Amino acid sequence: MSPNGENASTGLLAPLKNPTFRSIFFASQLSSLGWLMQTVALSWLMATVSTSDVMVALVPASSTLPAFFLAVFVGAIADNYSRRMVMIVGRSLMMAAAAMLTILMALGITNPWLILALSFLDGCGIALSDPAWRASLGDILERRHLPAAVTLLNVGFNMVRSVGPALGGIIVAAFGPLVTFALTTLGFIAPLTVLWRNKWKVQTSTLPREALRTAIYDGLRFTAISSEIKSTIVRGTLFGFAATSTLALLPLVARDVVKGGPIGYGIMMGGFGAGALLAGLMNPKLRRLLTQEWLVVLACLACAICEISLALTSSLGAATVCLAVGGAGWVTAWSGLGVNVQLASPRWIVGRTISIYSAFTYGGIAVGSWFWGIIVQNYSLPLALGWSGVATLLVAALGLKLPISNRSESELEPSGAFCAPAIALDLKPRSGPILITTKYVIPDENVDRFLEVMQRRRYAQTRVGARQWMLTRDVQEPSRWLETFRTPTWMDYHRLHHRLTAADKELDHQVLNLSKEANPPRTSILVERPTAGKSSPPVPYVSQK
């Protein structure tokens, strides 16, 4: 067994053997290239039609804000609807935004607010399609291929990012924004065609679709309960905040430090992309040799070395080598963190956890870019790079408190169907709230062990939907214990039991063995009913003074 616990080693290119993943992956790279070209053209167009620096700065912000604010909402959509159709809708929105930009440019309409509105629409498409695509990896590929697939996505985007802005700048300079928008629109045809032609088998639930409000609540609760996902989110957010200085400040390094101009900037971005590619190729081997925590620590060290070195050098060659090291660390960190979220999430909620993780990490990158820019403006570029390197080292040290765990096989997947108990009332799926009580009789010598098992039981049931879980003890007969929790509806009670894993259900047997044989656990299911009429007057408050 490897440090990362993988059952079988797979190379970086192993996921590409799957025809569905391969076709979507390459089509997505093409559309990402077009999207990056469009971003350059939009910024240039805004700079030519508006004299406001704020409006220019709002162009990239308008395309990234939807991913931050709509994260939980779009994650719930990805988990409750066909992820393939969600991807198609998201890509269609992106294509519609590019097509409308092309038409407006052809008609000579270049209103700044229209540009921001269409950029925002483009961001909504990204916010919809990206979580659904990443959540679909576990549906399309075998679980052992997930680490390589996540790494491929990160390597591919970083390689395209090294080329896209430069290519976009060349096309804008030679042919203008109109041609760039037209090429971007054509580029979105490829992923839409691939998604429409490819279908993959998805494990479907026999239960009705979850209400969106409940799905959002479940996603937030699961993320808050999972220590693995919380650790990953905190480390990812702080890493994004600290390490983003490399890319955010690189244009200033090219202009003011190495004085290489646009060509020097392109060379340094090429070094960053080359490091990212090399790290991606080595990632499967590294995962066999090192634990996930050590991979993240080494990635942080590589990024910190890059940032501190950029603060100390003025040589284009040295800066390019440093950026290769930084690119390797950047891809290794994001790949490891992304894999951890995938493996720590069961399939029924993976879209929501990925969306929440992405929202926080994108937020960290955005705040970090702004923060290090403020440091440069008020102090100096070397100081900003140096302090960002120190901050990245602190993220590595944070592993002592919030380590990244190793998980290879899903220990969180549902164990199977649930046979509902017979009921005498005609309950509808929306009937509720439902109160579940279980009575236990525990001998004194088993109390300590019983409390340990019930602590694990509380975590297991709360994670899959139990609310207001409570364990109480009878003060008159101390051997009697009562477990209670609620679900919003009768259907949510069914959904809870469908989500329990084999390990969760094993806790029932452990509690049974701890109970007195003559008094086995007894569960009652109750539906709450209001006792006061809607027109009942409020009870007045009477002071006891």
Secondary structure, DSSP 8 states (H G I E B T S, - for coil): --TT--SS---TTGGGGSHHHHHHHHHHHHHHHHHHHHHHHHHHHHHHH---HHHHHHHHHHHHHHHHHTHHHHHHHHHHS-HHHHHHHHHHHHHHHHHHHHHHHHTT---HHHHHHHHHHHHHHHHHHHHHHHHHHHHHS-GGGHHHHHHHHHHHHHHHHHHHHHHHHHHHHHH-HHHHHHHHHHHTHHHHHHHHH--------SS----HHHHHHHHHHHHHH-HHHHHHHHHHHHHHHHHTHHHHHHHHIIIIIS--HHHHHHHHHHHHHHHHHHHHHHHHHHHHHS-HHHHHHHHHHHHHHHHHHHHH---HHHHHHHHHHHHHHHHHHHHHHHHHHHHTS-TTTHHHHHHHHHHHHHHHHHHHHHHHHHHHHHS-HHHHHHHHHHHHHHHHHGGGTS------S-SSS--S-------SS---TT---EEEEEEEE--GGGHHHHHHHHHHHHHHHHHTT-EEEEEEE-SSSTTEEEEEEEESSHHHHHHHHHH--HHHHHHHHHHHHHS-TTS--EEEEEE----S-TT----------
